[in-house]
Each structure stands twice: as C-alpha cells, then as structure tokens.
Amino acid sequence: MRKKLSRRQILTGLSGVAGVVATRPLLAADSAEQLSLEKIDQLLASTRQQGWAPSGLGQRSAFESPQRLPLYNIASGTPLQDLHGTITPADLHFERHHAGVPTLDPDMHELLIHGMVDKPLKFSLADLKRMPSVTRVCFIECSGNLNIRAGEKTTPQQLSGLTSQSEWTGVALSTLLNETGVKGKARWFLAEGADAAVLARSIPLAKGLDDAMIAYAQNGEAIRPEQGYPFRLLLPGWEGNTNVKWLRRLEVSDQPFMTREETSKYTDPLKSDKSRLFSVVMDARSIITSPTYPSVLSKGWTEIRGLAWSGHGKIVQVDVSVDGGRRWQKAALQGPVLSKAHTRFTLPWRWDGTGTELLSRAVDESGYIQPTRRQLIDSRGLGSLPYHLNCILGWQVRSDGQVLYAAEPWA
Amino acid sequence: MRKKLSRRQILTGLSGVAGVVATRPLLAADSAEQLSLEKIDQLLASTRQQGWAPSGLGQRSAFESPQRLPLYNIASGTPLQDLHGTITPADLHFERHHAGVPTLDPDMHELLIHGMVDKPLKFSLADLKRMPSVTRVCFIECSGNLNIRAGEKTTPQQLSGLTSQSEWTGVALSTLLNETGVKGKARWFLAEGADAAVLARSIPLAKGLDDAMIAYAQNGEAIRPEQGYPFRLLLPGWEGNTNVKWLRRLEVSDQPFMTREETSKYTDPLKSDKSRLFSVVMDARSIITSPTYPSVLSKGWTEIRGLAWSGHGKIVQVDVSVDGGRRWQKAALQGPVLSKAHTRFTLPWRWDGTGTELLSRAVDESGYIQPTRRQLIDSRGLGSLPYHLNCILGWQVRSDGQVLYAAEPWA
C-alpha cells in the first residue's frame, strides 16, 4: 500500500523514509563535475534529432532483452527476477508441454462437449467469442515448479520460473454447460487437448460449474500458442496440467477417466502406503524475486520484493525474515489483492553488511501458512517429489554483498 | 460480474441465459456430417506431429496480427475493437509524440530534480529501481482522443484509439521529493522530456505529492521506448501530455512555467471570452468496442462490450441504449473496478433484425455523467475542439446487420 506523504511531512522531513537512497551517494546536481563537450553532446543527442516514427507494433528497448529459459525440450521459465508488478508479458509466460506447441487453425479447430449432456455441441472460436465474456487476473503454476537440484548459483527463474500471471478473458464453462445441459448423474468431465501429447485430465464437474473458463484472450489479445491458442481450459488456482491447452473436447461423465496424467503422473505417494490423487489445488507459496542470485548488494537501504499466491484464494499476509528465520516482519502487499493471483510484496530493508539469510512466508485466506521444508517432508514424506513443493525458500546474503540461493538437497 | 450457475439451475434449465448462442445453429455433435479422410487428416494433424520446442520469447499465432494504426507522423492508435479485458499489450499501447521516439541509454540518462528544493539530486534508472516501488493499473489517454472528421466507416481504433491501459510500476514522486526536500513556497514543478520536442508541462505540486509516479515498468517489464523508456512521469487520470515521457528534469517552483504545451496548445477556449488552462483531468468517458464498424451482426444474441474510464476515480455505472437513446439499461462492470482505470462493461443483447443505434454512457464516482454531444457544445462551445471531447458516441446497426459509426459533423 502506497505511503502518501503530506506537504507538511515532506517539508519537515517527518516522512519516516528519509535516507532511503543512502546506498550510494547521489550525484548532487550542483557538484563541480566538469562535463566534456563530448559528454554534453551525448547527453543532448536525443534532443537534436527526430526520433522513430510511429509504428504498427512496438519493440522493446535495445537495452532490454528479457528471455524465458528453455528447460530440456518440455518447458521454459519466466525471468521472475527481472519483472515487476504482477502481470507477466505474454511472450515471457512460462511454457510446459509434453509434445511441443501445436499450430491450430482457428477456422477449423472446434471444442466438442459431449457425454452425459442433453445436447452435444461443438463450438468454434468465433462462437466462443460471441458468448457472454468474463475476465479475471490469475496465476498459472506447474505443479512441479521447484528445481530440486538447484545449487547456490540459481536465479528465481531457474529455481521456480514455471509460474506466470495474465489477465484472462473467455467464456465461463458454466455458460457452455448451460447450452448443452448436463444429465443428473454427471459428476466429472474429461478435458482433452489437440497437441501431440493429447493431454487429458478428469475434472470434477463442481469446478467446471464454479470458476472454470474457456479462455481465448491473454493480456487483452488472442491467447498465445504456447499458452493454448486458440483457447484453453482455465481452472483458477489448480495445478497447471489441469488447465488443458489447445482444448478440443470435454466429455461429461459420472466417474473420473483415470488418464495417464492423473495416475502414472501427477499423483503424490505419501508417507503411508497410500497415494494422493487429484492433488489439484496449488497451495500457498511465496518467493523473493529481489535481491536474489545474481544480485550484489551494497550496505544500506534496498527493497526486498517478491510474489505470493494461493490456489485457495487471496493472500492475506506475507512475512519476511532478514535474519534466517529468527524474527519475521509483515511485508506490504500491493493492492488490489486478488483471489488466486500473484500478489506483489515489498519490505524496505537496511543491510548492515553482515552475512544473513532472507526468507518469505505466505499466509492465505484459509489460514494456511506456507510450510518450512522440514514441515513439508515430515507431513508428506519424500515420495511426492517433485510435485507441490511449496516450502519456504531462502536467499543467503554474504558479507561481500553476493546473494545466493540457500540450496538444500532433497534426496 | 460473473453469473454463477448452480448444478440445479443447469439441470433444470433455469439459468435464464439459455439460448445465448441461438445466433446460428451449432453443429450438433451427432449430426450425420460425413467427414472426408482428408478433413480427418487435417483435424488430427496437430496430434500426429511434434509441435514447436520451447523458446526464449513467444510469438503471436500466425492467424493473429493486431496492429496499431499510425496517424500522420505523430501518433498511433490501439486496436480497441480487437482487444478484450482491460490490459493493452505493451506493443499495442498508443503512441503520441511531437518529434518521434528517442533512443536513450539507461546507463547515461538521469532524472534531475532541482529548483525550490533543499538538495538538488540526480537519479539514474538503477537508483529509481532500488527505491521503494509502487504498482498500479491505470489508463493513459491523449486529450485529443476523438477523430472529429470520422465518417461512417470508422473503427473504434480510428475514432478513439489514443487510449490504452497498462500495469505501471515505479517509484512514487513523493518518495523522490522526500529525498530532495521541498521549500515552503513551492507550488508547482516543471516536467521536461529528453526527446527532440523537449516537451515540458507545469504540474501542481499537490498532484506530485498525491499519486504521481516515475514509472519504469509497463505490464511487468521495462517500459517501452514509445511509452517513455527508461522512465516517464505518470499522473493517473490526467491528460496524456502531462505524463511526460523520456523524463529528464523536474524543476520545482512557486509558479507555473507557462510552456508552449500549456498556452499555445492544450488550452480550451470557452464560449465566453476566456480560455481554460490546465484542463488536466480526463473526464468520464465510455466507448462501445463491439459490435462496431466493421462488424456484421446476425439476428439473435450477441454481447455489447466496451470500456469506460474516468480521471476522477472509479466508474460506478455504465448505461447502454439499444434504441438510439430512448431507454437505457445498466451494463455489467467487470470487477475489480479500479480508480482511473479502463473498466470493461458488457450487456447481452438480442437483435431482432431492425435498424437501430447503440449508445453507452459512463457515470463516475463523483456523480459526473458522460455528456451528450449537444450538452458538451452548449456548455463549452466549439472553441475547445479537439480537446476533451468525451461525449456519448453511437453505433448504427442497419437492417442488413452492418454496423457503422453514427458520425456527426462537428463544425
């Protein structure tokens, strides 16, 4: 929440955040710096020549080149450490697929809804775009979003880059099910994609009637191919693979279909002799995005920043520790705080030059608190690796200012 | 607001929005359509070949090519009719400049704050990024955002495309003024840009201490060159030119500087013998974005969509008329409704095939109601053309389904 300073506070210096930028001496504007004529020319160059004409599509500055980080052949991570706010640029949204990104013709591709419905129907993209629309901002996260082999020299992108946020627009699935009608015995539906993996998941009908959406727009324009063009299933707060991309078919049924992606994969063996299936909701999580590896800090003020989110609803609190977990302070949350959405947290911190560890801990509206690694292992065992690893993460600050991931081996 | 259907409602068909897609008969899934082997191959092609591998930067689908529309050499408009939700993709954000887009080196460019301050200071981009950050979603609009020569065959982009919305991140100007301190007599500051126009505006200090921001990030990443890279002044709700791009200098003073852009330009001659200077706040406005030219409607259900916004705060209501202004209905507003931000409105409408006119009218939290063209001219006269033309706009629906802008000559 923005701290608003009154004129009086500024004039009398009582704002309480004076000296925030004491990190390095700012060049006083009236210091006796001699500028060479060459430097003056450089500084004035932009005022002496016509700039670029208007264009049909903008470009990034040549001085900025954010990139996703491809991971084997199956994913690419968002550069969390380079981003601000809560929206992920569409071309930096993480990817995860099992057989590459298909090219689908929006004039040929259709969504079929059939099975235990009154009236099976097919919908084209044009049909979906004409129907009553809904828009919401929410995150998507891969359930395997923690690099369990990460060493010290690991960026947030490399550690946990398989999560991004967009403003999604589409048609509520309940609207479509209202067109087809649903038979009384129905309890589940299969969602199937048109990629070469033909990824399929069984979804409880209750979620389909709740906040499920068939999304065709991402950050204001057509959804991107890597995110499912021409449309995908969007299940706010649920693990990434259930948000089936390149959606082609929904088959309504009275039972789950027990596909490969919910039996062989994406189930969590527990400490007991049982496995948890359909562990679909992404539990509360937070990650510091700055300062992290490869930042180098100077003594003095900086702002600790990060993202927190929960598939169960809103984040209500994020605690940050600057002393390895001994004491915790509440970070500020950037409003408006949305349900099932990346929430930006910040905490001003004055580093005194001694080595320490930075941690963040999220609390969501259900009261759930992001667990420590020890709590996670004790409660679930190690069999559920590498899914749903939402434990607290640490960043070491060395006395020379280098920041490193506080890596701990998992097995 | 999303209408949530219960299982009971769907099963008993009592949702009340049945038949929304009665516009054309959907292909029933069990109809006796014979598919040729060739068509089957086409439909299955995406499941039989590996798709694209993960990439560092995503691309739009080849089937989607949204574009800005350059206007002479001084602007380009956002394709409002092709967009959804409220976020404008960064490379489609409108442009407006007076001498082209400069290329600035973030390692050389600095922001100087001087004048009636205790301590003049210069800030680099790195300094600004290290300071306490704030993030907000808000619109920017050019004060001249209405094409007064538009004829019938005019898209929203051509009519009114000089408005866009981003999630902006930066440092609050009040934080910077706290570093410099401000002298007791100060009441204004000059904001000056580093482009070849060296555009400069005088801003009341009160706005600088309120919600003014030095913005360096746009939709999560570095601000774009066309929007002011490496940083700009952001004054939520104020006319576009005051949000000085490529910001290089703020000079604090006790009086306005009376620059060209606030005397020769951007002042509004009134019906009296007086002119209004510093007409900085963008009044409430709305525009239908669909259906508009060049849509062609079919009889039956469609969804009327548009955007509404106000520089004075939140939109509280948008009324839509489907009969040329005789009767008005409240449209649904997509939440969360934010202050000084584009708000998406929607209204389901069943077209009966007869010619008519569609209108939208915004109301903001101050109680201000978007005026008719007649009201605007009667109260302000025509001398203020072409600035701040925020009147109600109409779209003609012909009986053959063609939609055209309901153009009216201004002079």
Interface residues (C-beta under 8 A of the other chain):
Chain A: R2 K3 K4 L5 S6 R7 Q9 I10 L11 G13 S15 V17 A18 V20 V21 T23 L26 L27 A28 A29 D30 Q42 L43 S46 T47 R48 Q49 Q50 G51 W52 A53 P54 S55 G56 L57 G58 Q59 R60 S61 A62 F63 E64 P66 Q67 R68 L69 P70 L71 N73 I74 A75 S76 D82 L83 H84 G85 T86 I87 T88 P89 A90 D91 L92 H93 E95 H97 A99 G100 V101 P102 T103 L104 D105 P106 D107 M108 E110 L112 I113 H114 K119 P120 L121 K122 F123 D127 R130 M131 P132 S133 V134 T135 E167 W168 T169 A172 S174 T175 L177 N178 E179 G181 V182 K183 G184 A194 D195 A196 V198 L205 A206 L209 D210 D211 Y216 A217 N219 G220 E221 A222 R224 P225 E226 Q227 Y229 P230 W246 W301 T302 E303 R305 Q334 P336 L338 R344 T346 P348
Chain B: R2 K3 K4 L5 S6 R7 Q9 I10 L11 G13 S15 V17 A18 V20 V21 T23 L26 L27 A28 A29 D30 Q42 L43 S46 T47 R48 Q49 Q50 G51 W52 A53 P54 S55 G56 L57 G58 Q59 R60 S61 A62 F63 E64 P66 Q67 R68 L69 P70 L71 N73 I74 A75 S76 D82 L83 H84 G85 T86 I87 T88 P89 A90 D91 L92 H93 E95 H97 A99 G100 V101 P102 T103 L104 D105 P106 D107 M108 E110 L112 I113 H114 K119 P120 L121 K122 F123 D127 R130 M131 P132 S133 V134 T135 E167 W168 T169 A172 S174 T175 L177 N178 E179 G181 V182 K183 G184 A194 D195 A196 V198 L205 A206 L209 D210 D211 Y216 A217 N219 G220 E221 A222 R224 P225 E226 Q227 Y229 P230 W246 W301 T302 E303 R305 Q334 P336 L338 R344 T346 P348
